[in-house]
């Protein structure tokens, strides 16, 4: 589940209350009741999964 913090919010992570989800960078979190509740209250917003770069083709060795 990918989320971002709603504007003006700083949400502590479930496993470490001194580490926060903030800003506009999407964070991958488990879909636990803690994070689903935060999404339901509007503190976290669902984010689209960031696209990974295309895989690089395997390079042949020059042996």
PDB file of N, CA, C and O in Angstrom:
ATOM      1  N   UNK A   1       0.865  -1.166   0.000  1.00  0.00           N
ATOM      2  CA  UNK A   1       0.000   0.000   0.000  1.00  0.00           C
ATOM      3  C   UNK A   1       0.913   1.229   0.000  1.00  0.00           C
ATOM      4  O   UNK A   1       1.801   1.342   0.844  1.00  0.00           O
ATOM      5  N   UNK A   2       0.698   2.136  -0.931  1.00  0.00           N
ATOM      6  CA  UNK A   2       1.504   3.355  -1.028  1.00  0.00           C
ATOM      7  C   UNK A   2       0.682   4.533  -0.526  1.00  0.00           C
ATOM      8  O   UNK A   2      -0.474   4.707  -0.912  1.00  0.00           O
ATOM      9  N   UNK A   3       1.284   5.332   0.330  1.00  0.00           N
ATOM     10  CA  UNK A   3       0.591   6.483   0.906  1.00  0.00           C
ATOM     11  C   UNK A   3       1.505   7.699   0.938  1.00  0.00           C
ATOM     12  O   UNK A   3       2.729   7.580   0.881  1.00  0.00           O
ATOM     13  N   UNK A   4       0.888   8.863   1.030  1.00  0.00           N
ATOM     14  CA  UNK A   4       1.594  10.109   1.298  1.00  0.00           C
ATOM     15  C   UNK A   4       0.845  10.814   2.416  1.00  0.00           C
ATOM     16  O   UNK A   4      -0.338  10.552   2.633  1.00  0.00           O
ATOM     17  N   UNK A   5       1.514  11.697   3.119  1.00  0.00           N
ATOM     18  CA  UNK A   5       0.866  12.457   4.180  1.00  0.00           C
ATOM     19  C   UNK A   5      -0.005  13.542   3.565  1.00  0.00           C
ATOM     20  O   UNK A   5       0.370  14.168   2.574  1.00  0.00           O
ATOM     21  N   UNK A   6      -1.160  13.755   4.157  1.00  0.00           N
ATOM     22  CA  UNK A   6      -2.032  14.839   3.703  1.00  0.00           C
ATOM     23  C   UNK A   6      -1.334  16.170   3.997  1.00  0.00           C
ATOM     24  O   UNK A   6      -0.539  16.251   4.934  1.00  0.00           O
ATOM     25  N   UNK A   7      -1.615  17.204   3.221  1.00  0.00           N
ATOM     26  CA  UNK A   7      -0.978  18.505   3.470  1.00  0.00           C
ATOM     27  C   UNK A   7      -1.199  18.963   4.912  1.00  0.00           C
ATOM     28  O   UNK A   7      -2.322  18.962   5.414  1.00  0.00           O
ATOM     29  N   UNK A   8      -0.114  19.349   5.559  1.00  0.00           N
ATOM     30  CA  UNK A   8      -0.191  19.826   6.938  1.00  0.00           C
ATOM     31  C   UNK A   8      -0.150  18.726   7.987  1.00  0.00           C
ATOM     32  O   UNK A   8      -0.241  19.017   9.180  1.00  0.00           O
ATOM     33  N   UNK A   9      -0.014  17.471   7.574  1.00  0.00           N
ATOM     34  CA  UNK A   9       0.015  16.354   8.518  1.00  0.00           C
ATOM     35  C   UNK A   9       1.387  15.718   8.573  1.00  0.00           C
ATOM     36  O   UNK A   9       2.134  15.700   7.594  1.00  0.00           O
ATOM     37  N   UNK A  10       1.691  15.204   9.736  1.00  0.00           N
ATOM     38  CA  UNK A  10       2.929  14.468   9.999  1.00  0.00           C
ATOM     39  C   UNK A  10       2.497  13.233  10.770  1.00  0.00           C
ATOM     40  O   UNK A  10       2.124  13.338  11.939  1.00  0.00           O
ATOM     41  N   UNK A  11       2.538  12.076  10.146  1.00  0.00           N
ATOM     42  CA  UNK A  11       1.962  10.856  10.711  1.00  0.00           C
ATOM     43  C   UNK A  11       3.069   9.911  11.177  1.00  0.00           C
ATOM     44  O   UNK A  11       3.932   9.538  10.382  1.00  0.00           O
ATOM     45  N   UNK A  12       3.058   9.519  12.452  1.00  0.00           N
ATOM     46  CA  UNK A  12       4.078   8.574  12.923  1.00  0.00           C
ATOM     47  C   UNK A  12       3.869   7.200  12.294  1.00  0.00           C
ATOM     48  O   UNK A  12       2.737   6.788  12.042  1.00  0.00           O
ATOM     49  N   UNK A  13       4.977   6.494  12.041  1.00  0.00           N
ATOM     50  CA  UNK A  13       4.872   5.151  11.497  1.00  0.00           C
ATOM     51  C   UNK A  13       4.423   4.197  12.594  1.00  0.00           C
ATOM     52  O   UNK A  13       4.569   4.483  13.782  1.00  0.00           O
ATOM     53  N   UNK A  14       3.884   3.083  12.187  1.00  0.00           N
ATOM     54  CA  UNK A  14       3.360   2.112  13.141  1.00  0.00           C
ATOM     55  C   UNK A  14       4.472   1.488  13.986  1.00  0.00           C
ATOM     56  O   UNK A  14       4.300   1.297  15.190  1.00  0.00           O
ATOM     57  N   UNK A  15       5.598   1.172  13.371  1.00  0.00           N
ATOM     58  CA  UNK A  15       6.651   0.471  14.080  1.00  0.00           C
ATOM     59  C   UNK A  15       7.593   1.379  14.867  1.00  0.00           C
ATOM     60  O   UNK A  15       8.284   0.912  15.772  1.00  0.00           O
ATOM     61  N   UNK A  16       7.628   2.679  14.532  1.00  0.00           N
ATOM     62  CA  UNK A  16       8.507   3.609  15.230  1.00  0.00           C
ATOM     63  C   UNK A  16       7.807   4.962  15.362  1.00  0.00           C
ATOM     64  O   UNK A  16       7.753   5.723  14.397  1.00  0.00           O
ATOM     65  N   UNK A  17       7.273   5.267  16.539  1.00  0.00           N
ATOM     66  CA  UNK A  17       6.520   6.521  16.697  1.00  0.00           C
ATOM     67  C   UNK A  17       7.372   7.787  16.590  1.00  0.00           C
ATOM     68  O   UNK A  17       6.833   8.894  16.599  1.00  0.00           O
ATOM     69  N   UNK A  18       8.693   7.637  16.491  1.00  0.00           N
ATOM     70  CA  UNK A  18       9.573   8.800  16.333  1.00  0.00           C
ATOM     71  C   UNK A  18      10.013   9.001  14.888  1.00  0.00           C
ATOM     72  O   UNK A  18      10.798   9.902  14.593  1.00  0.00           O
ATOM     73  N   UNK A  19       9.505   8.161  13.989  1.00  0.00           N
ATOM     74  CA  UNK A  19       9.760   8.290  12.552  1.00  0.00           C
ATOM     75  C   UNK A  19       8.427   8.658  11.905  1.00  0.00           C
ATOM     76  O   UNK A  19       7.398   8.055  12.209  1.00  0.00           O
ATOM     77  N   UNK A  20       8.448   9.649  11.011  1.00  0.00           N
ATOM     78  CA  UNK A  20       7.201  10.178  10.467  1.00  0.00           C
ATOM     79  C   UNK A  20       7.084  10.013   8.957  1.00  0.00           C
ATOM     80  O   UNK A  20       8.079   9.968   8.233  1.00  0.00           O
ATOM     81  N   UNK A  21       5.844   9.924   8.511  1.00  0.00           N
ATOM     82  CA  UNK A  21       5.519  10.015   7.095  1.00  0.00           C
ATOM     83  C   UNK A  21       5.096  11.461   6.886  1.00  0.00           C
ATOM     84  O   UNK A  21       4.118  11.924   7.473  1.00  0.00           O
ATOM     85  N   UNK A  22       5.830  12.161   6.055  1.00  0.00           N
ATOM     86  CA  UNK A  22       5.514  13.570   5.806  1.00  0.00           C
ATOM     87  C   UNK A  22       5.983  13.953   4.417  1.00  0.00           C
ATOM     88  O   UNK A  22       6.782  13.242   3.807  1.00  0.00           O
ATOM     89  N   UNK A  23       5.498  15.052   3.926  1.00  0.00           N
ATOM     90  CA  UNK A  23       5.892  15.510   2.601  1.00  0.00           C
ATOM     91  C   UNK A  23       5.094  14.838   1.505  1.00  0.00           C
ATOM     92  O   UNK A  23       4.047  14.239   1.749  1.00  0.00           O
ATOM     93  N   UNK A  24       5.607  14.950   0.297  1.00  0.00           N
ATOM     94  CA  UNK A  24       4.877  14.443  -0.869  1.00  0.00           C
ATOM     95  C   UNK A  24       5.492  13.192  -1.464  1.00  0.00           C
ATOM     96  O   UNK A  24       5.096  12.762  -2.547  1.00  0.00           O
ATOM     97  N   UNK A  25       6.447  12.609  -0.775  1.00  0.00           N
ATOM     98  CA  UNK A  25       7.076  11.386  -1.275  1.00  0.00           C
ATOM     99  C   UNK A  25       6.252  10.175  -0.850  1.00  0.00           C
ATOM    100  O   UNK A  25       5.951  10.011   0.332  1.00  0.00           O
ATOM    101  N   UNK A  26       5.886   9.323  -1.817  1.00  0.00           N
ATOM    102  CA  UNK A  26       5.096   8.125  -1.527  1.00  0.00           C
ATOM    103  C   UNK A  26       5.932   7.129  -0.724  1.00  0.00           C
ATOM    104  O   UNK A  26       7.117   6.929  -0.990  1.00  0.00           O
ATOM    105  N   UNK A  27       5.290   6.516   0.257  1.00  0.00           N
ATOM    106  CA  UNK A  27       5.939   5.547   1.130  1.00  0.00           C
ATOM    107  C   UNK A  27       5.164   4.237   1.044  1.00  0.00           C
ATOM    108  O   UNK A  27       3.933   4.238   1.056  1.00  0.00           O
ATOM    109  N   UNK A  28       5.876   3.133   0.959  1.00  0.00           N
ATOM    110  CA  UNK A  28       5.246   1.817   0.913  1.00  0.00           C
ATOM    111  C   UNK A  28       5.078   1.323   2.346  1.00  0.00           C
ATOM    112  O   UNK A  28       6.062   1.174   3.070  1.00  0.00           O
ATOM    113  N   UNK A  29       3.839   1.071   2.759  1.00  0.00           N
ATOM    114  CA  UNK A  29       3.537   0.589   4.110  1.00  0.00           C
ATOM    115  C   UNK A  29       2.660  -0.657   4.016  1.00  0.00           C
ATOM    116  O   UNK A  29       1.968  -0.853   3.017  1.00  0.00           O
ATOM    117  N   UNK A  30       2.684  -1.505   5.054  1.00  0.00           N
ATOM    118  CA  UNK A  30       1.789  -2.664   5.034  1.00  0.00           C
ATOM    119  C   UNK A  30       0.336  -2.221   5.186  1.00  0.00           C
ATOM    120  O   UNK A  30       0.067  -1.178   5.781  1.00  0.00           O
ATOM    121  N   UNK A  31      -0.584  -2.991   4.662  1.00  0.00           N
ATOM    122  CA  UNK A  31      -2.013  -2.638   4.718  1.00  0.00           C
ATOM    123  C   UNK A  31      -2.617  -3.090   6.046  1.00  0.00           C
ATOM    124  O   UNK A  31      -3.556  -3.884   6.072  1.00  0.00           O
ATOM    125  N   UNK A  32      -2.071  -2.579   7.143  1.00  0.00           N
ATOM    126  CA  UNK A  32      -2.577  -2.931   8.467  1.00  0.00           C
ATOM    127  C   UNK A  32      -3.724  -1.994   8.851  1.00  0.00           C
ATOM    128  O   UNK A  32      -3.960  -0.981   8.191  1.00  0.00           O
ATOM    129  N   UNK A  33      -4.422  -2.343   9.913  1.00  0.00           N
ATOM    130  CA  UNK A  33      -5.542  -1.511  10.360  1.00  0.00           C
ATOM    131  C   UNK A  33      -5.064  -0.118  10.772  1.00  0.00           C
ATOM    132  O   UNK A  33      -5.804   0.855  10.625  1.00  0.00           O
ATOM    133  N   UNK A  34      -3.849  -0.012  11.281  1.00  0.00           N
ATOM    134  CA  UNK A  34      -3.297   1.291  11.683  1.00  0.00           C
ATOM    135  C   UNK A  34      -3.265   2.240  10.490  1.00  0.00           C
ATOM    136  O   UNK A  34      -3.763   3.361  10.582  1.00  0.00           O
ATOM    137  N   UNK A  35      -2.689   1.810   9.378  1.00  0.00           N
ATOM    138  CA  UNK A  35      -2.581   2.679   8.203  1.00  0.00           C
ATOM    139  C   UNK A  35      -3.924   2.857   7.505  1.00  0.00           C
ATOM    140  O   UNK A  35      -4.199   3.942   6.991  1.00  0.00           O
ATOM    141  N   UNK A  36      -4.761   1.839   7.470  1.00  0.00           N
ATOM    142  CA  UNK A  36      -6.089   1.990   6.866  1.00  0.00           C
ATOM    143  C   UNK A  36      -6.925   3.005   7.651  1.00  0.00           C
ATOM    144  O   UNK A  36      -7.683   3.773   7.058  1.00  0.00           O
ATOM    145  N   UNK A  37      -6.790   3.011   8.973  1.00  0.00           N
ATOM    146  CA  UNK A  37      -7.493   3.994   9.798  1.00  0.00           C
ATOM    147  C   UNK A  37      -7.008   5.408   9.499  1.00  0.00           C
ATOM    148  O   UNK A  37      -7.808   6.340   9.420  1.00  0.00           O
ATOM    149  N   UNK A  38      -5.706   5.565   9.333  1.00  0.00           N
ATOM    150  CA  UNK A  38      -5.139   6.883   9.024  1.00  0.00           C
ATOM    151  C   UNK A  38      -5.610   7.375   7.655  1.00  0.00           C
ATOM    152  O   UNK A  38      -5.824   8.572   7.464  1.00  0.00           O
ATOM    153  N   UNK A  39      -5.770   6.462   6.714  1.00  0.00           N
ATOM    154  CA  UNK A  39      -6.300   6.836   5.396  1.00  0.00           C
ATOM    155  C   UNK A  39      -7.769   7.233   5.538  1.00  0.00           C
ATOM    156  O   UNK A  39      -8.207   8.213   4.934  1.00  0.00           O
ATOM    157  N   UNK A  40      -8.529   6.482   6.330  1.00  0.00           N
ATOM    158  CA  UNK A  40      -9.959   6.767   6.514  1.00  0.00           C
ATOM    159  C   UNK A  40     -10.189   8.128   7.173  1.00  0.00           C
ATOM    160  O   UNK A  40     -11.170   8.804   6.860  1.00  0.00           O
ATOM    161  N   UNK A  41      -9.301   8.539   8.079  1.00  0.00           N
ATOM    162  CA  UNK A  41      -9.466   9.838   8.743  1.00  0.00           C
ATOM    163  C   UNK A  41      -8.918  10.996   7.928  1.00  0.00           C
ATOM    164  O   UNK A  41      -9.132  12.158   8.276  1.00  0.00           O
ATOM    165  N   UNK A  42      -8.200  10.686   6.828  1.00  0.00           N
ATOM    166  CA  UNK A  42      -7.693  11.736   5.961  1.00  0.00           C
ATOM    167  C   UNK A  42      -6.289  12.203   6.293  1.00  0.00           C
ATOM    168  O   UNK A  42      -5.791  13.137   5.664  1.00  0.00           O
ATOM    169  N   UNK A  43      -5.632  11.573   7.272  1.00  0.00           N
ATOM    170  CA  UNK A  43      -4.260  11.966   7.611  1.00  0.00           C
ATOM    171  C   UNK A  43      -3.269  11.469   6.564  1.00  0.00           C
ATOM    172  O   UNK A  43      -2.257  12.117   6.294  1.00  0.00           O
ATOM    173  N   UNK A  44      -3.569  10.320   5.982  1.00  0.00           N
ATOM    174  CA  UNK A  44      -2.764   9.772   4.893  1.00  0.00           C
ATOM    175  C   UNK A  44      -3.631   9.685   3.648  1.00  0.00           C
ATOM    176  O   UNK A  44      -4.841   9.474   3.737  1.00  0.00           O
ATOM    177  N   UNK A  45      -3.015   9.849   2.499  1.00  0.00           N
ATOM    178  CA  UNK A  45      -3.714   9.754   1.227  1.00  0.00           C
ATOM    179  C   UNK A  45      -3.116   8.610   0.423  1.00  0.00           C
ATOM    180  O   UNK A  45      -1.898   8.429   0.402  1.00  0.00           O
ATOM    181  N   UNK A  46      -3.967   7.842  -0.235  1.00  0.00           N
ATOM    182  CA  UNK A  46      -3.484   6.754  -1.075  1.00  0.00           C
ATOM    183  C   UNK A  46      -2.712   7.350  -2.246  1.00  0.00           C
ATOM    184  O   UNK A  46      -3.138   8.335  -2.848  1.00  0.00           O
ATOM    185  N   UNK A  47      -1.589   6.749  -2.554  1.00  0.00           N
ATOM    186  CA  UNK A  47      -0.753   7.229  -3.659  1.00  0.00           C
ATOM    187  C   UNK A  47      -0.581   6.115  -4.672  1.00  0.00           C
ATOM    188  O   UNK A  47      -0.638   4.931  -4.338  1.00  0.00           O
ATOM    189  N   UNK A  48      -0.372   6.511  -5.903  1.00  0.00           N
ATOM    190  CA  UNK A  48      -0.108   5.514  -6.936  1.00  0.00           C
ATOM    191  C   UNK A  48       1.297   4.965  -6.734  1.00  0.00           C
ATOM    192  O   UNK A  48       2.205   5.669  -6.292  1.00  0.00           O
ATOM    193  N   UNK A  49       1.447   3.704  -7.066  1.00  0.00           N
ATOM    194  CA  UNK A  49       2.751   3.061  -6.954  1.00  0.00           C
ATOM    195  C   UNK A  49       3.708   3.725  -7.941  1.00  0.00           C
ATOM    196  O   UNK A  49       3.400   3.828  -9.128  1.00  0.00           O
ATOM    197  N   UNK A  50       4.867   4.176  -7.458  1.00  0.00           N
ATOM    198  CA  UNK A  50       5.810   4.813  -8.387  1.00  0.00           C
ATOM    199  C   UNK A  50       6.301   3.817  -9.424  1.00  0.00           C
ATOM    200  O   UNK A  50       6.573   2.657  -9.114  1.00  0.00           O
ATOM    201  N   UNK A  51       6.409   4.283 -10.644  1.00  0.00           N
ATOM    202  CA  UNK A  51       6.865   3.403 -11.715  1.00  0.00           C
ATOM    203  C   UNK A  51       8.366   3.193 -11.595  1.00  0.00           C
ATOM    204  O   UNK A  51       9.131   4.138 -11.406  1.00  0.00           O
ATOM    205  N   UNK A  52       8.765   1.941 -11.708  1.00  0.00           N
ATOM    206  CA  UNK A  52      10.184   1.632 -11.708  1.00  0.00           C
ATOM    207  C   UNK A  52      10.747   1.856 -13.097  1.00  0.00           C
ATOM    208  O   UNK A  52      10.006   1.886 -14.080  1.00  0.00           O
ATOM    209  N   UNK A  53      12.029   2.010 -13.173  1.00  0.00           N
ATOM    210  CA  UNK A  53      12.635   2.188 -14.487  1.00  0.00           C
ATOM    211  C   UNK A  53      12.609   0.853 -15.226  1.00  0.00           C
ATOM    212  O   UNK A  53      12.548  -0.216 -14.619  1.00  0.00           O
ATOM    213  N   UNK A  54      12.656   0.945 -16.516  1.00  0.00           N
ATOM    214  CA  UNK A  54      12.656  -0.273 -17.329  1.00  0.00           C
ATOM    215  C   UNK A  54      13.902  -1.084 -17.019  1.00  0.00           C
ATOM    216  O   UNK A  54      14.972  -0.533 -16.760  1.00  0.00           O
ATOM    217  N   UNK A  55      13.751  -2.378 -17.048  1.00  0.00           N
ATOM    218  CA  UNK A  55      14.901  -3.234 -16.773  1.00  0.00           C
ATOM    219  C   UNK A  55      15.944  -3.057 -17.872  1.00  0.00           C
ATOM    220  O   UNK A  55      15.625  -2.941 -19.055  1.00  0.00           O
ATOM    221  N   UNK A  56      17.180  -3.043 -17.443  1.00  0.00           N
ATOM    222  CA  UNK A  56      18.275  -2.941 -18.400  1.00  0.00           C
ATOM    223  C   UNK A  56      18.502  -4.315 -19.025  1.00  0.00           C
ATOM    224  O   UNK A  56      18.463  -5.322 -18.319  1.00  0.00           O
ATOM    225  N   UNK A  57      18.736  -4.372 -20.319  1.00  0.00           N
ATOM    226  CA  UNK A  57      19.010  -5.662 -20.931  1.00  0.00           C
ATOM    227  C   UNK A  57      20.335  -6.214 -20.424  1.00  0.00           C
ATOM    228  O   UNK A  57      21.270  -5.466 -20.139  1.00  0.00           O
ATOM    229  N   UNK A  58      20.396  -7.511 -20.321  1.00  0.00           N
ATOM    230  CA  UNK A  58      21.627  -8.153 -19.854  1.00  0.00           C
ATOM    231  C   UNK A  58      22.744  -7.891 -20.863  1.00  0.00           C
ATOM    232  O   UNK A  58      22.545  -7.992 -22.074  1.00  0.00           O
ATOM    233  N   UNK A  59      23.908  -7.557 -20.345  1.00  0.00           N
ATOM    234  CA  UNK A  59      25.034  -7.306 -21.227  1.00  0.00           C
ATOM    235  C   UNK A  59      25.833  -8.581 -21.397  1.00  0.00           C
ATOM    236  O   UNK A  59      26.074  -9.320 -20.442  1.00  0.00           O
ATOM    237  N   UNK A  60      26.236  -8.820 -22.629  1.00  0.00           N
ATOM    238  CA  UNK A  60      27.012 -10.024 -22.911  1.00  0.00           C
ATOM    239  C   UNK A  60      28.468  -9.766 -22.566  1.00  0.00           C
ATOM    240  O   UNK A  60      28.992  -8.674 -22.786  1.00  0.00           O
ATOM    241  N   UNK A  61      29.103 -10.781 -22.028  1.00  0.00           N
ATOM    242  CA  UNK A  61      30.522 -10.621 -21.719  1.00  0.00           C
ATOM    243  C   UNK A  61      31.344 -10.742 -22.994  1.00  0.00           C
ATOM    244  O   UNK A  61      30.932 -11.410 -23.942  1.00  0.00           O
ATOM    245  N   UNK A  62      32.478 -10.113 -23.018  1.00  0.00           N
ATOM    246  CA  UNK A  62      33.337 -10.106 -24.213  1.00  0.00           C
ATOM    247  C   UNK A  62      34.403 -11.190 -24.121  1.00  0.00           C
ATOM    248  O   UNK A  62      35.535 -10.985 -24.561  1.00  0.00           O
ATOM    249  N   UNK A  63      34.061 -12.310 -23.569  1.00  0.00           N
ATOM    250  CA  UNK A  63      35.057 -13.378 -23.418  1.00  0.00           C
ATOM    251  C   UNK A  63      35.162 -14.221 -24.632  1.00  0.00           C
ATOM    252  O   UNK A  63      35.954 -15.162 -24.663  1.00  0.00           O
TER     253      UNK A  63
END
